[in-house]
Amino acid sequence: MDANTNDASRRRGEPRDGVPGRQMITRKALEIVSEHGHEALTISGLARALGVTPAAVHNHASSKQELLQWVQEEIMAGVDASAFCELPLDEALRRWARSYRDVFVHHAPLIPVIAVLPVGGSPRTLRMYESVARGFAAAGWPDEEIVDAIVALESFIFGSALDATAPLDIFDPGPHAASIPTFGGALRARRHPGRQAADAAFQQGLEAMIAGLLAAPAG
Amino acid sequence: MDANTNDASRRRGEPRDGVPGRQMITRKALEIVSEHGHEALTISGLARALGVTPAAVHNHASSKQELLQWVQEEIMAGVDASAFCELPLDEALRRWARSYRDVFVHHAPLIPVIAVLPVGGSPRTLRMYESVARGFAAAGWPDEEIVDAIVALESFIFGSALDATAPLDIFDPGPHAASIPTFGGALRARRHPGRQAADAAFQQGLEAMIAGLLAAPAG
């Protein structure tokens, strides 16, 4: 039983013979992690939430690590790396980075998990890296510079997704306003209010990093 | 009773009259978060770890949020923002960003917490922002661009600190090696092995972002 079955009842999320398939397990795992954080994900808790025995989950997923790789595979479907064979590198990087950040803004509790999760269990993540690497290679980048550039961009993307979930009053200095005249003035001068502030910071950083990378691949 | 007392026995971490002070509470809280993640930090669990009643902790810290702000204040002491009044902006940003990342590489479980924690309870964090903002202002940056640039750099720093804690085999493609010829070649061509790989990616990204920011403040 796998996630690609065409059986209509299973696609609606109903187990056949009371046995959940990979897709149902993955979605329930994602639900648990999104609502309660990744520490809350256990095989026994997942089985309880699915209304089955732990053995029924164990039949498919042998470990929490495997469950997380399924979750990774599921959510990476939202990342768009299709532009690297069509557009110039800077344009393709913009489109990829924006979609990648958007996905993790909506799954922020997964950031500290996915950022350090081995990718061998997620063919979709590997295909994404292959597309991005081809974009750099086609733009003339030497092999030895490509992975560092991708990792640097990803670090910025994950950090920016985290920042987008910060409370709007994160910089409120409370009783210390008088001690930060310059930073306080800069805060008041920001052009974008509320949630747009995080988007503006991401945009500025993304443009800076792409410009800096494409101006001078590190040597 | 506060953390700045000169009482020698208290500086060695021993409570007076069995009542822990802010410093002892903060250090134990940091220990718990570092070992078990921030979800494991509760006032009652902290009291148990300190061998006191929950009320003895409550006398000082009214909430988990307050405890986390004490932890933030404690670890931000390791971030060096002293160079902004001495060195050119690019040099000062390098020194600040490296020390900031180093601190969070050693406290990775705190990244998702501190990245979204209001800073009003941490005068040290506010002083850091003030120093960085003054560096940008002194270099001629318009007020309205400064916060976005700082947030973008911080996002990269937090994401890079997270990346530095990833397992060394994170990119191992497992059974899928044949599907990633370009990315696989780039992985084999990386110049820096093991732990140094994360440092190299951070370096490349930091140089790119600083160059990009200083070449063209967003308009």
Contacts between the chains, C-beta under 8 A, distances in Angstrom:
chain1	res1	chain2	res2	distance
A	37	B	39	6.2
A	39	B	37	6.2
A	39	B	39	5.2
A	108	B	112	7.9
A	109	B	112	8.0
A	111	B	112	6.6
A	111	B	162	7.6
A	112	B	108	7.8
A	112	B	109	8.0
A	112	B	111	6.6
A	112	B	112	5.1
A	112	B	162	6.3
A	115	B	159	7.2
A	115	B	162	4.6
A	115	B	163	6.4
A	115	B	166	6.8
A	116	B	162	6.7
A	116	B	163	7.6
A	116	B	165	5.9
A	116	B	166	4.1
A	116	B	167	6.7
A	116	B	170	6.8
A	117	B	170	7.4
A	118	B	167	6.1
A	118	B	169	5.9
A	118	B	170	5.2
A	118	B	171	7.9
A	118	B	172	6.1
A	119	B	170	6.4
A	119	B	171	6.1
A	119	B	172	7.8
A	119	B	173	7.3
A	120	B	169	7.9
A	120	B	172	5.0
A	120	B	173	5.6
A	120	B	174	3.1
A	120	B	175	7.6
A	120	B	176	6.9
A	121	B	174	6.9
A	123	B	176	5.5
A	123	B	179	6.9
A	126	B	173	5.5
A	126	B	176	5.3
A	126	B	179	6.3
A	126	B	180	5.3
A	126	B	183	7.2
A	127	B	179	6.8
A	127	B	180	7.6
A	129	B	171	7.6
A	129	B	180	6.5
A	129	B	183	4.4
A	130	B	179	6.9
A	130	B	180	4.4
A	130	B	181	7.5
A	130	B	182	5.8
A	130	B	183	4.7
A	132	B	183	7.7
A	133	B	180	7.6
A	133	B	182	4.4
A	133	B	183	4.0
A	133	B	186	5.1
A	134	B	182	4.9
A	136	B	186	7.7
A	137	B	182	5.4
A	137	B	186	7.6
A	142	B	189	7.7
A	143	B	185	5.5
A	143	B	186	5.0
A	143	B	188	7.9
A	143	B	189	3.7
A	144	B	186	7.5
A	144	B	189	4.2
A	144	B	190	6.2
A	144	B	191	5.4
A	145	B	204	7.5
A	146	B	183	7.8
A	146	B	186	3.9
A	146	B	189	7.7
A	147	B	171	7.5
A	147	B	183	7.7
A	147	B	186	5.0
A	147	B	187	5.8
A	147	B	189	8.0
A	147	B	190	5.3
A	147	B	197	7.7
A	147	B	201	7.4
A	148	B	190	7.1
A	148	B	197	7.6
A	148	B	200	5.2
A	148	B	201	4.2
A	148	B	203	8.0
A	148	B	204	4.5
A	148	B	205	7.7
A	149	B	201	7.9
A	149	B	204	6.3
A	149	B	205	7.7
A	149	B	208	7.9
A	151	B	163	6.1
A	151	B	197	7.7
A	151	B	198	7.4
A	151	B	201	3.7
A	151	B	205	7.6
A	152	B	156	7.6
A	152	B	160	7.5
A	152	B	201	5.0
A	152	B	202	7.0
A	152	B	204	5.4
A	152	B	205	2.7
A	152	B	206	7.9
A	152	B	208	6.8
A	153	B	205	7.2
A	154	B	159	7.1
A	154	B	163	7.3
A	155	B	156	5.9
A	155	B	159	3.4
A	155	B	160	4.3
A	155	B	162	7.2
A	155	B	163	4.9
A	155	B	201	7.1
A	155	B	202	7.3
A	155	B	205	6.3
A	156	B	152	7.6
A	156	B	155	5.9
A	156	B	156	4.4
A	156	B	159	5.7
A	156	B	205	6.6
A	156	B	209	7.5
A	157	B	159	7.0
A	158	B	158	7.9
A	158	B	159	4.2
A	158	B	162	6.3
A	158	B	163	7.8
A	159	B	115	7.2
A	159	B	154	7.1
A	159	B	155	3.4
A	159	B	156	5.7
A	159	B	157	7.0
A	159	B	158	4.2
A	159	B	159	3.2
A	159	B	160	7.5
A	159	B	162	7.6
A	160	B	152	7.5
A	160	B	155	4.3
A	160	B	159	7.5
A	162	B	111	7.6
A	162	B	112	6.3
A	162	B	115	4.6
A	162	B	116	6.7
A	162	B	155	7.1
A	162	B	158	6.3
A	162	B	159	7.6
A	163	B	115	6.4
A	163	B	116	7.6
A	163	B	151	6.1
A	163	B	154	7.3
A	163	B	155	4.9
A	163	B	158	7.8
A	165	B	116	5.9
A	166	B	115	6.8
A	166	B	116	4.1
A	167	B	116	6.7
A	167	B	118	6.1
A	169	B	118	6.0
A	169	B	120	8.0
A	170	B	116	6.8
A	170	B	117	7.4
A	170	B	118	5.2
A	170	B	119	6.4
A	171	B	118	7.9
A	171	B	119	6.1
A	171	B	129	7.6
A	171	B	147	7.5
A	172	B	118	6.2
A	172	B	119	7.8
A	172	B	120	5.0
A	173	B	119	7.3
A	173	B	120	5.6
A	173	B	126	5.5
A	174	B	120	3.1
A	174	B	121	6.9
A	175	B	120	7.6
A	176	B	120	6.9
A	176	B	123	5.5
A	176	B	126	5.2
A	179	B	123	6.9
A	179	B	126	6.3
A	179	B	127	6.8
A	179	B	130	6.9
A	180	B	126	5.2
A	180	B	127	7.6
A	180	B	129	6.5
A	180	B	130	4.4
A	180	B	133	7.7
A	181	B	130	7.5
A	182	B	130	5.8
A	182	B	133	4.4
A	182	B	134	4.8
A	182	B	137	5.4
A	183	B	126	7.2
A	183	B	129	4.4
A	183	B	130	4.7
A	183	B	132	7.7
A	183	B	133	4.0
A	183	B	146	7.8
A	183	B	147	7.7
A	185	B	143	5.5
A	186	B	133	5.1
A	186	B	136	7.7
A	186	B	137	7.6
A	186	B	143	5.0
A	186	B	144	7.5
A	186	B	146	4.0
A	186	B	147	5.0
A	187	B	147	5.8
A	188	B	143	7.9
A	189	B	142	7.7
A	189	B	143	3.7
A	189	B	144	4.2
A	189	B	146	7.8
A	189	B	147	8.0
A	190	B	144	6.2
A	190	B	147	5.3
A	190	B	148	7.2
A	191	B	144	5.4
A	197	B	147	7.7
A	197	B	148	7.6
A	197	B	151	7.8
A	198	B	151	7.4
A	200	B	148	5.2
A	201	B	147	7.4
A	201	B	148	4.3
A	201	B	149	7.8
A	201	B	151	3.7
A	201	B	152	5.0
A	201	B	155	7.1
A	202	B	152	7.0
A	202	B	155	7.3
A	203	B	218	7.4
A	204	B	145	7.5
A	204	B	148	4.5
A	204	B	149	6.2
A	204	B	152	5.4
A	204	B	213	7.7
A	204	B	218	4.4
A	205	B	148	7.7
A	205	B	149	7.7
A	205	B	151	7.6
A	205	B	152	2.7
A	205	B	153	7.2
A	205	B	155	6.3
A	205	B	156	6.6
A	205	B	209	6.5
A	206	B	152	7.9
A	207	B	212	6.7
A	207	B	218	6.6
A	208	B	149	7.8
A	208	B	152	6.7
A	208	B	208	7.6
A	208	B	209	5.1
A	208	B	211	7.9
A	208	B	212	3.0
A	208	B	213	4.4
A	208	B	215	8.0
A	208	B	216	7.8
A	208	B	218	7.9
A	209	B	156	7.5
A	209	B	205	6.5
A	209	B	208	5.1
A	209	B	209	4.8
A	209	B	212	5.8
A	210	B	212	7.2
A	211	B	208	7.8
A	211	B	211	7.5
A	211	B	212	4.0
A	211	B	215	6.4
A	211	B	216	7.0
A	212	B	207	6.7
A	212	B	208	3.1
A	212	B	209	5.7
A	212	B	210	7.1
A	212	B	211	4.0
A	212	B	212	3.5
A	212	B	213	7.9
A	212	B	215	7.6
A	213	B	204	7.7
A	213	B	205	8.0
A	213	B	208	4.4
A	213	B	212	7.9
A	215	B	208	8.0
A	215	B	211	6.5
A	215	B	212	7.6
A	215	B	215	7.5
A	216	B	207	8.0
A	216	B	208	7.8
A	216	B	211	6.9
A	218	B	203	7.4
A	218	B	204	4.4
A	218	B	207	6.6
A	218	B	208	7.9
